Amino acid sequence: MLFIVVACTPTADEELPTLVRLPSETATAETVAQSVATLPASFTPTFTPTLTPTLHPSITPSLTPTVTVTPSATITDTPSPTATDAPTLSPEDRPILAFALTAAAATVLPPDYQIPAFGGADITLVPQDTPTLPPGFPTAIPALPTNGIPIANSCSTSPTGGFQTIYQGNPDIANQLGCASGAAQNIPAAWQNFETGIMIWLNGEILVFYSVSDSYQSLPDTFIEGADPETSSEVPPAGLFTPIRGFLKIWDGNDNVRNGLGWASNTEQGVTATVQIFGNGRMIYLPGRTDMLVLIGTNQSGTYLAFQGSY
């Protein structure tokens, strides 16, 4: 086999283009014309331009915040209290004012008033050291303090024993009782418990205590030996008792007392009571009991409290 190699010489129209360089920023018009002259007539150059953007100077944005206004609370002025001067009392008004204050604080008893429980013993309630007052000025005990300070601070006589413990430890009770009018006394007495209360005999006076209402009433002992029955024929419920003598006469003859006390829960106990009188009440201790009774009130009835302890 025979191979023939023929060498071809290109014509002037078929001459290959020389290396073409893209114009740079420093290319001249002549350089560009020479480069283009060497290209064939049918050559279409493709340019990929590289654009360098021209940046605008930096702009700093200006932000305008939106402000929401919350109205504040409406302020209401509180006017300061205006002090009112106390009226000036004339000499004619002072006794009336003193009398009004006295009436609000306590009831003044006559100097010769006798407590029935003491069988006619002299227990004058007017303090012996009362100063001499001008004629026509009302006689009165001092108004009881209301600031929690015991009235004992201004009393010439103080209670003793267990009574003193109650008095000094309870300013409100002390203020309600007032000052002690004398020393504690020993009184013949008897007591009996009931289902809902107590009956106490104090040398001619019978005190009935109702535990449901914390109230008491004072009744005279009208029992007559040999004329009034000493016992009752009624049969009490199991474990309970019927009162005797003076207690029986009041209990059996007064529906309010009987209904308020119920049946007796123990037998009558004869003792010697310790009693102290105050301007507005009494304190009583009865041996055999575990409490002391505080009576508030100087009339035929009032309220009472029981404190654990003994005289």
C-alpha positions in Angstrom: 0.0 0.0 0.0 1.3 3.4 -0.9 0.6 6.6 1.1 1.1 10.0 -0.4 1.5 13.0 1.9 0.7 16.3 0.3 1.7 19.5 2.1 -0.7 22.3 1.7 0.2 25.9 1.8 -2.5 28.2 2.9 -3.5 31.1 0.8 -3.4 34.6 1.9 -7.2 34.6 2.7 -6.8 31.5 4.8 -4.0 32.7 7.0 -4.6 32.0 10.7 -5.0 35.1 12.9 -2.4 36.1 15.2 -2.9 36.2 19.0 -5.4 38.9 19.7 -5.2 40.8 23.0 -8.1 42.5 24.5 -7.6 46.2 24.8 -6.5 47.2 28.2 -7.1 50.5 29.9 -3.7 51.7 28.3 -4.2 50.4 24.8 -3.9 53.0 22.0 -6.0 53.3 18.9 -3.1 52.2 16.7 -2.6 49.0 18.7 -6.2 48.2 18.5 -6.3 48.8 14.7 -3.3 46.6 14.1 -4.9 43.7 16.1 -8.1 44.0 14.2 -6.4 44.1 10.8 -5.0 40.6 11.3 -8.5 39.1 11.8 -10.3 37.4 9.0 -13.3 39.3 7.6 -15.7 36.7 8.9 -14.4 36.7 12.5 -16.8 38.1 15.1 -15.1 38.7 18.4 -16.8 37.9 21.6 -16.2 40.3 24.5 -16.9 39.5 28.1 -16.8 42.9 29.7 -15.7 43.2 33.3 -17.6 46.0 34.8 -16.4 47.7 37.8 -19.4 49.4 39.4 -19.0 52.9 40.5 -20.2 53.0 44.1 -22.2 55.9 45.4 -20.7 57.5 48.5 -21.8 55.6 51.6 -25.2 56.7 52.7 -26.0 56.6 56.4 -29.6 55.9 56.9 -31.5 58.2 59.2 -34.0 56.2 61.3 -37.0 58.0 62.8 -38.3 55.8 65.7 -42.1 55.6 66.3 -42.8 56.7 69.8 -45.9 55.4 71.6 -47.0 57.7 74.4 -48.7 56.0 77.4 -50.6 58.6 79.4 -49.8 58.6 83.1 -52.4 58.0 85.7 -54.5 60.9 86.8 -53.2 62.2 90.1 -55.9 63.0 92.6 -54.8 65.5 95.3 -55.6 64.4 98.8 -56.3 67.4 100.9 -54.5 67.6 104.2 -56.9 67.5 107.2 -57.5 70.8 108.7 -57.1 70.9 112.5 -60.1 72.2 114.3 -59.4 74.0 117.6 -61.1 72.6 120.6 -63.7 74.9 122.0 -62.8 77.0 125.0 -64.9 75.9 128.0 -66.3 78.5 130.3 -66.2 77.9 134.0 -70.0 77.2 133.8 -69.5 74.4 131.3 -66.7 72.5 133.1 -68.9 70.8 135.7 -71.3 69.7 133.0 -68.5 68.2 131.0 -67.1 66.5 134.0 -70.5 65.0 134.8 -70.8 63.7 131.2 -67.4 62.1 131.3 -68.2 60.5 134.6 -71.5 59.1 133.4 -69.7 57.5 130.4 -67.1 55.9 132.6 -69.0 54.5 135.5 -72.0 54.7 137.8 -71.2 56.3 141.1 -72.8 54.5 144.0 -73.8 56.3 147.2 -71.1 56.2 149.9 -73.2 54.1 152.2 -74.1 51.5 149.6 -73.7 48.0 151.1 -72.9 44.8 149.1 -75.5 42.2 150.2 -73.0 39.4 150.1 -71.1 40.8 153.1 -74.0 40.8 155.5 -73.9 44.5 156.3 -70.1 44.8 156.4 -68.8 48.3 155.8 -67.3 48.3 152.3 -67.5 52.0 151.3 -66.7 52.3 147.7 -65.5 55.9 147.8 -61.7 56.0 148.2 -60.5 57.5 151.5 -58.0 59.7 149.8 -60.5 61.6 147.6 -59.4 65.3 147.4 -61.7 68.0 148.7 -63.5 69.5 145.7 -65.1 73.0 145.3 -68.7 73.3 146.3 -71.1 72.3 143.6 -68.4 70.3 141.7 -69.7 66.8 140.9 -68.1 64.0 142.8 -66.7 61.4 140.4 -64.2 58.7 140.0 -61.5 59.3 137.3 -62.4 58.3 133.7 -60.9 54.9 132.9 -57.9 55.0 130.5 -58.5 53.7 127.0 -54.9 53.4 125.8 -54.3 49.9 127.3 -52.5 51.1 130.4 -54.0 49.3 133.5 -55.9 51.6 135.8 -53.9 50.0 138.6 -51.2 52.6 137.8 -53.4 55.2 139.4 -55.1 53.1 142.1 -54.3 53.5 145.8 -55.2 49.9 146.5 -54.1 46.9 144.4 -55.6 43.4 144.3 -53.7 40.6 145.9 -52.8 36.9 145.2 -54.2 35.3 142.1 -56.5 38.3 141.7 -53.5 40.5 141.1 -52.2 38.1 138.4 -55.5 38.5 136.5 -55.7 42.2 137.0 -52.1 43.1 135.9 -52.1 40.6 133.0 -55.3 41.9 131.5 -55.4 45.7 131.1 -58.8 45.7 129.5 -60.4 43.8 132.3 -58.6 46.0 134.9 -60.0 49.1 133.1 -63.6 47.6 133.2 -63.3 46.7 136.9 -61.8 50.0 138.1 -59.8 50.3 141.3 -60.0 47.9 144.2 -62.0 49.4 147.0 -60.3 47.5 149.8 -58.4 44.3 150.7 -59.7 40.9 149.8 -62.1 39.3 152.4 -63.0 35.8 153.5 -66.8 35.2 153.2 -68.9 32.1 154.2 -70.0 30.6 150.9 -71.3 27.5 149.1 -71.3 26.6 145.4 -72.8 24.0 143.1 -72.2 23.2 139.5 -75.1 22.7 137.1 -75.3 21.4 133.5 -75.0 24.9 132.1 -73.9 27.1 134.9 -73.1 27.6 138.6 -74.9 28.8 141.7 -73.0 30.5 144.5 -74.2 31.5 148.0 -72.3 34.4 149.6 -73.6 35.0 153.1 -77.2 36.0 152.1 -76.8 36.6 148.4 -77.2 34.0 145.7 -75.4 34.5 142.4 -76.6 32.5 139.3 -74.0 32.1 136.5 -75.2 31.1 133.0 -72.4 29.6 131.0 -74.3 29.8 127.7 -74.5 33.6 127.8 -71.5 34.4 130.1 -73.9 36.4 132.2 -74.9 36.4 135.9 -77.7 37.7 138.1 -77.8 38.4 141.8 -80.8 37.3 143.8 -81.5 37.5 147.6 -81.5 34.3 149.6 -85.1 34.1 151.0 -84.8 30.6 152.3 -86.4 30.3 155.8 -85.2 27.5 158.0 -88.1 25.2 159.1 -90.6 26.9 156.7 -89.2 26.1 153.3 -88.5 22.6 152.0 -84.8 21.6 152.1 -85.0 19.0 149.4 -87.2 18.0 146.4 -89.1 14.9 145.7 -88.2 15.1 142.0 -86.0 12.3 140.7 -83.2 13.8 138.5 -81.7 11.9 135.6 -78.9 9.4 136.4 -75.7 11.1 137.4 -77.4 14.4 138.1 -78.7 16.0 141.3 -81.5 18.3 142.6 -80.3 21.4 144.5 -81.2 21.9 148.2 -82.2 24.7 150.6 -81.7 28.2 149.2 -80.6 27.0 145.8 -83.6 24.7 145.6 -86.0 27.6 146.4 -84.7 29.8 143.6 -84.2 26.9 141.1 -87.6 25.4 141.7 -89.5 28.7 141.9 -88.0 30.5 138.9 -88.4 29.0 135.4 -85.7 31.2 133.9 -83.2 30.0 136.4 -84.2 26.4 136.1 -84.2 26.4 132.3 -81.0 28.4 132.1 -79.0 26.0 134.5 -80.5 22.6 134.0 -79.9 19.9 136.7 -77.1 20.1 139.2 -74.0 18.1 138.2 -72.5 17.7 141.7 -73.6 18.2 145.3 -73.5 21.5 147.1 -70.1 22.4 148.5 -69.8 24.6 151.7 -66.5 26.7 151.7 -65.0 30.0 152.7 -64.7 32.2 149.6 -62.1 34.9 149.0 -63.8 38.0 147.5 -62.3 41.4 146.4 -64.6 44.3 145.6 -63.7 46.8 142.7 -65.3 50.0 141.6 -67.2 48.1 138.9 -67.3 44.5 139.9 -65.9 41.6 142.0 -63.4 38.8 141.9 -64.3 35.5 143.6 -62.3 32.4 144.4 -64.0 29.3 145.9 -61.9 26.5 147.3 -62.5 23.2 145.5 -62.7 24.9 142.2 -59.9 25.4 139.7 -60.9 28.8 138.5 -61.4 32.4 139.7 -64.5 34.3 138.6 -64.4 37.9 137.5 -67.8 39.7 137.7 -68.1 43.0 135.7 -71.0 45.2 136.9 -72.3 46.5 140.2 -76.0 46.1 139.6 -78.2 43.0 139.9 -76.7 41.5 136.7 -73.7 41.7 134.4 -71.1 39.6 132.6 -68.5 37.3 134.0 -65.3 35.6 133.0 -63.5 32.5 134.4 -59.7 32.3 134.7 -57.9 29.1 135.5 -55.9 29.2 138.7 -56.4 29.9 142.4 -56.1 32.7 144.8 
